[in-house]
Structure formats: structure tokens, C-alpha cells
Amino acid sequence: MNPEFLRYSCQIALPGFSEYTQQLLQNARVLIVGAGGLGCPAAQYLTAAGIGTLAIADNDIVSVSNLHRQVLYTPADAGKNKAIIACERLQKQNPGIKLVPLDVRITSHNVMEMISGYDIILDGTDNFDTRYLLNDAAAIKGKPVVYGAIYQYEGQVAVWNVENEAGKRTPNYRDLFTKVDASQIPNCAEGGVIPTLAGIIGCMQANEVIKYITKTGDLLAGKMLVFDAQTMQSRVIKIGDKTHSRITKLVETIDIPTISVADLKNSLLQNTVELVDVRTAEERAAFDIGGMHIPLSDLEVNDFEMDAADRIVFYCASGKRSAEAVKIVKKKYPDAHIFSLEGGLKAWNESAG
């Protein structure tokens, strides 16, 4: 056996595997977008399996509330960039592969260049804008995407945009979800998630990447696996053999102006901003930091009036719904001085601790 492959001897011994198969992994270039609950376990096992080049893209920072499910980080990493810390840890685990940290937010302006150098993309994102952007860019470029999503006790895994035997592409995210109203779907910070589910789904995603690269097993292409962590039951839903969506261009990314907790606190001391809480009445009753209360659902159906000179900060639990609020108001007041509280009340409470 090639001495370089000694650490991989157990997987090389598998039926259908060989040193040639391991070489396929070593030659592969994989991009993980999102170094959170899904990206962490996926990256750990792809690193251990010997993926030759593994890039991790995430411009977010580690927060204490991430630690229960984002197992690459420690409390000492709070405030540091996820992609950089993840790559540093993983490089120690396997010095024989190349790890590429990408401390960058993926937008419609850079996504095509970002994915062009990689064989397959693993979607570990936690927001719909980036998920659709990755899906659409991959469809245009002809790149497969391994999709994963988690919420509370349920997870999903699928492989999009694989070339089938007829030379066509298998379904992608838009074939299943033409459009999602992101404001109506809570994320993990708001709706909760059992931490083990992140590990299970992230590992399943890594498994699909390995299967794709080594051409072994039956890919979750044209179908979706749905897993329930409470019952430990899973089912595979058939989607179809080919895509019916025609994607020719990207949706323009909207830049959301944000404000940090530190800057907001300073502005409040100077009385230079107005606050708007876009959470539900139940959430506000439990805790708030002041300001008007306009739930996001009301903001969408009612006209929001503001003066051109107003400087307004929208806030919610994590910053997701407040970002949606900024989008809504920006449509009516494109030049308005409005911001989303970065990290939401989660970041506010952590700063107090």
C-alpha cells in the first residue's frame, strides 16, 4: 500500500474501494458553504476521509450559543471567524490535505467565481437567500450541490443538479421549493434544534459527497431523505429524474445594512436611533430592549411610515427576521437610514454576559 494512504487503510479495504478510489478523493476539490451546525461535522469527516482540497466559506463569527451544535469550536473562539478557526483545527487533524478558509460573504457578485474551482458544493447555510443563490449558480455552472437542512427534530438531505444517464440534470432546490417566504420560517436560533441532529445530517451530507466523488452507492439525486430524530425514522421522497426549472441568471443580492451591538448601545446613549422589535407578541412579552413593536407579519401587510431623517434599527432574536424587515422597508424607502441588529438579541445578551 502507498505509505501516504496508511491512515485510510480501513476505507480502502471496503468493497468497491481501492487505492484508486482514495486517489479520487485526494484529487477532489470540495467547497463547504457555512461552517455551522452542518458544516462542522461534514468538514470533520471529509477532512478525515482525505479530500484533497477542502474550502470552507463563512464570514460569520463564533458565538457562545453556537457551541452546543457547532462542535469544532470552544468558548475561547467566541468572536473569531468560523472559517479560519475551522480550517486551523482541521489542518491539525489531517496535515496531508489542503484547507482553504474563505472569510467572505457569498453574494450574486462573487458566487460564480467562488464555486468555479470546485467539483461539488456542500450547502451548510442557514438562510434562504444564500441557499437559492448557491442553487442557481450551481445550476448555471453545472455543479452538483449536497443540500442539508435542520429544524427542531427534523432534518433533510438531498443532492441537486447531478448529470443523469440521459445527459440531463437531476432536480434542484427550485424544483421542490419554487419560492420560500423566509420570514415565516424560524431558524435554529428562534425555533430550536437538537444538537445531535446537526451531526447526523452533516455526516449524511459528507457521505453523499464521498459517494459522488468515488462513484459508489446510490446518490440522493432526484429524491430527498427526511429524518426524524425523535422517532429515529427516515423516509426517502422521490422528486423526479430531471429538473423542470430553467435558471439562466442570478437574483441580485440585496445588501442589508447592519449595526453591531456595541454601536447600537452607543447610539442609544446618544439618543440617535429608534428601535423596532419585529418579533411576535409572545417573544416581546418575555424580553425586549425597548422601541416600537411591529411583528414582521404586520410589517409586510401594513404600510410602514417613517421620516426621511429617521435612523431606525430593527431587531429580532437572531437578526434573520430583522434583515427581512429591512428588505421590506427598503422597497418603499430605498434611501432610508435603516439597519438590522447584527446577531439580534442573542448577540445583545451575550455581550451583557
N, C-alpha and C positions, 0 to 999 in steps of 0.2 A: 504493500500500500504506500502511496505517496505520503512521506512524513508530514506534509502540510495538512493532510486530511485525517490525521490520527484522532483529533478531537471530534471528528464527525463519523467515527467508525460505526457507531450504533445506527445512525440513519442510513449510512451506505450499505449496511447489512440488510436493510429492508427489502422485501420482494419488490421488484420494479425499480429499485435504486442501484446505483453503481458509482464508481469514481467519476464516470462521465456525467451522471446526474448531478453530483456535487460540483462539478466544474460549471454546469449550467447555473447553479446558484451563485457560484463565485463570480461569474461573468455578468450577473444580473444587476440592474440599476433600479432601485425601488424608491419612490417618493411617498413619505407619510405626511399627510397634511393634518396637523392637530396633534400636539403632544400631551393630550389629556387622558381621560379615563380609558379610552380605546387605544390611543396612540402609544401609551406607555407599555402595556403588555404585548401589543403587536410588535413594537420595536424591540423589546427584550428577546422575544422568540425568533424574530428574523435575524437579529444580531447573532444569537446562539447558533442558528442554523447555517450561518456562513454566507449570507447575502453579501456580494462583493462590494457594492456601493449602496449605502442607505442614507438618504437625505431626510431630514425632519424639519418641516416648516411650521413655525408658530411664533408669533410676536407677542404672545401673552406672557405674563409673569406668574410665578408660583404664589398661591395664597394658601393660608392655613386650612381653609375649608376644602381645598383640593385634595388634601393628603389622604383622606380615607379611601380614595379610589385611584389616585394617580401615584402609583407605587414606586416610581423612580425617584421621588423627591423626599426631602426631610424638612423638618421645621427650620433648619438653618438656611434652606434655599428660598424661603419666603422673600418675595421682591425681586428675585432673579429671573432671567429669561428661561422659559421652559426648554426651548430647542437647544440652547447652549449647554445647560445643565444635563439634559438627557444624553446628548452626544458625548459629553465628558465621561459620564458614568458607563455608558455602553462601550466606549472605546477601551476602558479598563477590562470589561467583561470579555471582549474579543479584539485584541490588538491587531489581528490579521485581516480586518476589513476596513473599508474607508467609510467614515461617518461624516456627514456634511450638515452642520447646523445652519438653518436659514431663519434668521431673526427678521422676518418680513411678513407683512400682511398681504395676503393674496388678493389682488383686485383684477378687474377686467383689463387693466393696462399691463399687468405683468404675468398673468396666469399662463398664457400661451408659451411664453419663453420659459417659465418655471417648469412646466411639465414636459417640454420637448425632449429633454435629455434622458428621460426615464422610460423604462419598459412597461411599468404598471404603477398605478396610483392607489394608495390606501387612504380612504376618506375617514378620518377620525375627527371631523369637525363637529361643532355643537351649534351651528346656526345655519338657517336655510339659505341665506344669500350665498355663502361660500359653497355650500353643497350643490346648489344649482349651477354656480359658476364653474366648479370643477367638472361637473357632469357635462355641461355644454362644451367646455373647452376640450375635454377628452373625446367627446363625440366628433367634434370638428377635426381633431388631430388623429383620430383612430386609435386612441389609447384605452385599455381596459381600466376599470375602476372597481376596487373592492369596497363596497358600502357597508357601514355598520351604524346602528343607532340604538340607544338605550334610553329607557324612561321607566322609573319606578322599579317594577319587577320584570319588565318585558324587553327583549332585545330582538334586533333584526339583522340579518346578514344577506347580502346578495353580491353578485359580480355583474357589472354592467359592461355593455359595449365590447363584447368578445366576438371576433370573427367566427362565424359558424361554418359548417361544411359546405354550405351553398355560396359562401363568399360574402354573405350579408352580415350585418352586425346584430347581435342579440339586443334585447330591450335595455333601455337606460332609465334613469330615475324619472324622467318626464313621461315615460310610457305608463308608469304606475301612479305618479303624482304630478299631474299637469301643472298644478299650481297649489301651493300651500299657504294658508293665512298664518304666517309665523306668529302674529300677535295673539292668536287663540290657543297656541300650544306652549305650555310651560316647559322650561328646560330643567336640567337636573338640579340646579340651584334653587328653583322655585317649586318643582313638583317632587323632588327627591329621587334617589336611586340607590339600590342596594349595591355596595361596592363590589361584591363578588361578580355581579352581572357584567361590570365593565371588563373584568379579567376574562370571563367566559367568551364574551362577544369579540373582544380584542384578539384573543387567541384563535378564535374561528376565522377572523379576518386574515391573520398571519398564515393560517392553514391554507386558505384559498390562494394567497399569494404564492406559497410554496408549490401548491398543486399546479397553478398556472405556469410557473417557470419550469417545473420539471416534467410537465405534461403527464401527470399521474392523477388518477382518481377522476371523479365526476364533479366538475365545477358547478357552483351555484349560479350558472348563467341561464337566463330565461326563467328563473324561479327565485323565490325568497324563502329563507328559513326564519321562522318566528319561534322564539324560545321564551318559556315562562319559568322564571327562577323559583317561583313558589311551588309549582307542581312538578318541576323538572321535566316537563313535557315540551316537545318541539313538533312543529309541523312544517312541511315544505309546500309552499303555494306556487303553482305553475302560473307563469306570466305570459309566456309565448316564446316562439322561436326566433322572431326578428323584431326589430324596432319599427314603430309606426310614427315616430316623431321625426320631424325634419328640422334639424338645427343647423343654421347657416351662419349665425352671428351671436355674439355675446350680449347679454344685458349689461348696460353700463352700470358700473359700481357707483353707488352714492356714498360720498364721504360724510360720515356722521361726526360733527364737532363734539368733542367730549371735554369734560373738565375733571381733574383729579380731586380726590377727597381733600387734600391739603389746600388746593387752590379754592375749592368751594368754601371751606371753613374760613379762609382769609376773606373771601368776598362777602360772606355773611357777616363777619365782624365789621366790614366797611359798609354794609347795607347797600351793596351794589347789584344784588341779584334777587330774583323772585323764584320761589320753588313751586314745582307742580308734581304732586305724587300721582302716578298713573296706575298704581296697584288697585286691588279690589278693596271693598269696604272692610272685609274681614281682616285683611293684612294690615290696613291702616289702623284699625282698632287695636291691634296687638302692639304696634310700634310705628312711630313716624318721626321725621325731623322737621316737621312744620310745612308751611306753604299751603297752596290750594290743593284740593283733591278732585281730580278728574280721571276716573278709570279709563284705561286705554280704549275699551269698548265704546265708551261715551264720546271720547275724543274723535273717533272715526265717523260717528253719525251726526255729531253736532258741530256747528261752526265754532272755532276757537278764535276769539277776538283778542288782539294784542296791539299795543302801540309800537311804532317803529323804533322807538328809543328803549323799549323794554329789553332787559337781559334776563333770560329765563333758563332755568336748569330743571329738566325733567328727571325724576328718579323712580326706581323700582327696586326689586330685590337684588337683581344681578347686573342690570344695565342693558338687558335684552329688550324689554318692553319700552324702556325709556328711549332707546335708539329708534324703535318703531315710531314712537311719538314724534321724535324729531323729524323723521321722514314725512309723516303726515302733515305736520305744520309747515315744513319747508315747501311743500307743494303749493300752499297758499301764500306763504311769505318767504320767498326764496332768499331774501337778504336779511332775514331776521337773525337777531343775536340769540340763538337758542343752542342749548347744549344738553348732552346726556351725561349723567353722573357715571363716570368710569368705574365699573365694578359694582355699582349700585350700593344698597345698604349693607351688603356683605362686606365690601371694602370699607365702608364707613365704620362698621362695628369692629372690624379687625384693626383699623387704625387707632381705635379707642383702647384696644387691649394692649 
